[in-house]
């Protein structure tokens, strides 16, 4: 059988053979679609299986590394290390908290390890600084304790211990009412006071005491120095008390209504050179009992001067 065209002729060679099967030198070439941005208006190509969306290089379902605890630990470690220089207890709290957070962060999977590791290093540095600061603070406290000891040149109590009875002139027994006694500065040997106690007087009044009687014993002091002695001076640091005949001490009365007229030792103001000031030892009791008692002036050196009605 012979193939013929409609006009009875033989078909051209290109009508059959390899080109007619879609291959060969004359076959059209089809270019596969390339991955990349599509032409404007063209539909986007389907992604290949397993490829990440939007061109991302991360595998599907992956999360970014967690840094929250690590960063927090790092910040706390830095603040704690700075606070360690002040020897503050807060430094230890911050450093311990930072260390715990850093360890917890490192124990987790998928976390960024660098901040936590740096935090642990800073914590170690902060602990070292805190220990040194604590030692230095301890030495400083010990040194301040020594420096805070009373200065014998300015401390009133220490200076008051210089008040004493003069050697060879001091009273070794009780003095009678009205007898003067000299008190000296034991460091210099200079006279400071001439002190004498007068006989008790009855100051009983309903204005002063509604339950009993009051007795006031006058005490006179004369400034024997060349300078004015003010009320806060160490020369006025001595005690006064009234001792009853049974050996007990009477309670002093410091009622403002009484001290306005009969000032106590604490009401003494400045005493000029050569001036005499009188204060009173006031106590509840009768004048009869007072005549049998005694007044004592105690010096910080340990010396005691006593006046009684029967002293001699």
GINORKA-V85142 format. One record per pair of residues at least 12 apart in sequence whose C-alpha atoms are under 8 Angstrom apart, sorted by the first residue. I is the first residue (numbers start at 1). J is the second residue. D is the distance in Angstrom with one decimal. If there is no record, write none. Layout:
((I J D) (I J D))
//
This chain:
((65 110 5.5) (65 111 4.9) (65 112 5.7) (66 110 6.7) (66 111 4.5) (66 112 6.1) (67 111 6.1) (67 112 5.6) (67 115 7.6) (69 101 6.0) (69 102 6.8) (69 104 7.8) (69 105 5.7) (69 116 7.8) (70 101 7.0) (70 102 5.7) (70 105 5.9) (70 112 7.5) (70 113 7.3) (70 114 7.9) (70 115 5.0) (70 116 4.5) (70 119 7.5) (71 115 5.8) (71 116 7.1) (72 98 7.4) (72 101 7.6) (73 97 7.5) (73 98 4.3) (73 99 6.8) (73 101 5.5) (73 102 5.5) (73 115 7.7) (73 116 6.5) (73 119 5.8) (74 98 6.8) (74 102 7.8) (74 115 6.1) (74 116 6.5) (74 118 6.8) (74 119 4.3) (74 120 7.9) (74 122 7.9) (75 98 7.9) (75 119 7.8) (76 94 5.7) (76 95 6.8) (76 97 7.4) (76 98 5.4) (77 94 6.6) (77 95 5.4) (77 98 5.3) (77 99 7.6) (77 119 5.7) (77 120 7.7) (77 122 5.9) (77 123 5.4) (77 126 7.5) (78 119 7.7) (78 122 6.6) (78 123 7.8) (79 91 7.8) (79 94 7.2) (80 92 7.0) (80 93 7.7) (80 94 4.9) (80 95 5.2) (80 123 7.7) (80 126 6.5) (81 95 7.2) (81 122 6.9) (81 123 6.8) (81 125 7.0) (81 126 4.0) (81 127 7.4) (81 129 7.3) (81 130 7.8) (82 126 7.4) (84 126 6.0) (84 127 7.4) (84 129 5.8) (84 130 4.5) (84 133 7.0) (85 129 6.3) (85 130 6.3) (85 133 6.0) (86 130 8.0) (86 133 6.8) (87 130 5.8) (87 133 5.1) (87 134 5.5) (87 137 7.2) (91 130 7.4) (92 127 7.6) (92 130 7.7) (95 123 5.6) (95 126 7.1) (95 127 7.4) (96 123 7.8) (98 119 7.0) (98 120 7.7) (98 123 7.2) (99 119 7.2) (99 120 5.9) (99 123 6.6) (102 116 4.7) (102 117 7.2) (102 119 6.6) (102 120 6.6) (103 116 7.4) (156 233 7.2) (156 234 5.1) (156 237 7.9) (157 234 7.0) (157 237 7.5) (157 300 7.8) (159 234 6.0) (160 234 5.0) (160 235 6.1) (160 236 7.9) (160 237 5.8) (160 238 7.7) (160 299 7.8) (160 300 5.9) (160 301 7.5) (161 299 7.2) (161 300 4.6) (161 301 4.4) (162 184 7.8) (162 185 5.3) (162 186 5.0) (162 187 6.3) (162 300 7.6) (162 301 6.3) (163 183 6.4) (163 184 5.7) (163 185 5.1) (163 186 6.2) (163 192 8.0) (163 235 7.1) (163 299 6.3) (163 300 6.8) (163 301 6.2) (164 183 5.7) (164 184 5.6) (164 185 6.5) (164 186 6.1) (164 299 6.5) (164 300 7.9) (164 301 5.9) (164 302 7.8) (164 303 6.2) (165 182 6.8) (165 183 5.1) (165 184 6.1) (165 303 6.6) (166 182 7.3) (166 183 6.5) (166 184 5.9) (166 186 7.6) (166 189 7.7) (169 182 7.9) (170 182 7.5) (171 305 7.0) (173 306 7.5) (173 311 7.6) (173 312 7.6) (174 305 7.3) (174 306 5.0) (174 307 5.5) (174 308 6.5) (174 311 4.8) (174 312 6.4) (175 305 7.8) (175 306 6.0) (175 307 4.5) (175 308 6.3) (175 310 7.9) (175 311 4.4) (175 312 5.3) (176 307 5.4) (176 308 5.3) (176 309 5.6) (176 310 6.0) (176 311 4.0) (176 312 5.4) (177 196 7.5) (177 197 5.7) (177 198 4.9) (177 199 5.4) (177 307 5.7) (177 308 5.9) (177 309 5.8) (177 311 7.4) (178 196 5.6) (178 197 5.4) (178 198 4.7) (178 199 7.1) (179 196 5.5) (179 197 7.0) (179 307 8.0) (180 194 6.2) (180 195 5.3) (180 196 4.3) (180 197 7.6) (181 194 5.5) (181 195 5.1) (181 196 6.1) (181 305 7.9) (182 194 4.5) (182 195 6.3) (183 195 7.5) (190 225 7.8) (191 224 5.9) (191 225 6.6) (192 223 6.2) (192 224 5.0) (192 225 5.5) (192 235 7.5) (193 221 6.2) (193 222 5.5) (193 223 5.2) (193 224 5.4) (193 225 7.8) (194 221 5.6) (194 222 5.1) (194 223 6.9) (194 224 6.9) (195 219 7.2) (195 220 5.7) (195 221 4.6) (195 222 6.6) (196 219 5.9) (196 220 5.4) (196 221 6.8) (197 217 7.2) (197 218 5.9) (197 219 4.4) (197 220 6.3) (197 295 7.5) (197 307 6.5) (198 217 6.5) (198 218 5.4) (198 219 6.3) (198 220 7.9) (199 217 6.2) (199 218 7.2) (199 291 7.7) (199 309 7.3) (200 215 6.4) (200 216 5.6) (200 217 4.2) (200 218 6.8) (200 287 7.2) (200 290 6.5) (200 291 6.9) (201 215 5.7) (201 216 5.4) (201 217 6.2) (201 287 6.9) (202 214 6.3) (202 215 4.8) (202 216 6.5) (202 286 7.5) (202 287 5.7) (203 215 5.6) (203 216 6.5) (207 257 7.7) (208 255 7.9) (208 257 6.5) (208 258 6.2) (212 284 7.0) (212 285 7.1) (213 284 5.8) (213 285 5.4) (213 286 5.7) (214 282 6.9) (214 283 5.8) (214 284 4.6) (214 285 5.5) (214 286 6.6) (214 287 7.9) (215 282 5.6) (215 283 5.6) (215 284 6.3) (215 285 6.2) (215 286 6.6) (215 287 6.2) (215 290 7.1) (216 262 7.7) (216 280 5.9) (216 281 5.5) (216 282 4.3) (216 283 6.7) (217 280 5.4) (217 281 5.1) (217 282 6.4) (217 295 7.9) (218 278 6.5) (218 279 5.9) (218 280 4.5) (218 281 6.6) (219 278 5.6) (219 279 5.4) (219 280 5.8) (219 281 7.5) (220 276 6.6) (220 277 5.7) (220 278 4.4) (220 279 6.6) (221 276 5.5) (221 277 5.5) (221 278 6.5) (222 274 6.2) (222 275 5.6) (222 276 4.2) (222 277 6.5) (223 271 6.6) (223 272 6.8) (223 273 5.3) (223 274 5.0) (223 275 5.7) (223 276 6.5) (224 273 6.3) (224 274 5.7) (225 273 5.8) (225 274 7.3) (226 273 5.3) (226 274 7.9) (227 272 6.8) (227 273 5.5) (228 270 6.6) (228 271 5.6) (228 272 4.3) (228 273 5.5) (229 270 5.6) (229 271 5.1) (229 272 6.5) (229 273 7.8) (230 269 6.2) (230 270 4.1) (230 271 6.2) (231 268 6.1) (231 269 4.9) (231 270 5.5) (231 271 7.9) (237 299 7.7) (237 300 7.5) (238 297 6.9) (238 298 5.7) (238 299 5.0) (238 300 6.4) (239 296 8.0) (239 297 5.6) (239 298 5.0) (239 299 6.7) (240 281 7.2) (240 295 7.2) (240 296 5.6) (240 297 4.6) (240 298 6.3) (241 281 6.9) (241 295 5.9) (241 296 5.4) (241 297 6.8) (242 281 7.1) (242 283 7.6) (242 293 7.2) (242 294 5.9) (242 295 4.6) (242 296 6.4) (243 293 5.6) (243 294 5.2) (243 295 6.1) (243 296 7.3) (244 289 7.3) (244 290 7.2) (244 292 7.1) (244 293 4.5) (244 294 6.6) (245 289 7.4) (245 292 5.6) (245 293 4.8) (245 294 7.6) (250 283 6.2) (250 284 7.3) (251 283 5.9) (251 284 7.2) (252 281 6.9) (252 282 5.6) (252 283 4.7) (252 284 7.5) (253 282 5.5) (253 283 5.2) (253 284 7.1) (254 282 7.7) (262 279 6.8) (262 280 5.9) (262 282 7.9) (263 279 5.4) (263 280 6.0) (264 279 5.2) (264 280 5.2) (264 281 6.5) (264 282 8.0) (265 279 5.6) (265 280 7.0) (267 279 7.9) (291 308 7.7) (291 309 6.2) (292 308 7.4) (292 309 6.8) (293 308 6.4) (293 309 7.7) (294 306 6.6) (294 307 5.5) (294 308 4.6) (294 309 7.5) (295 307 5.4) (295 308 6.7))
//
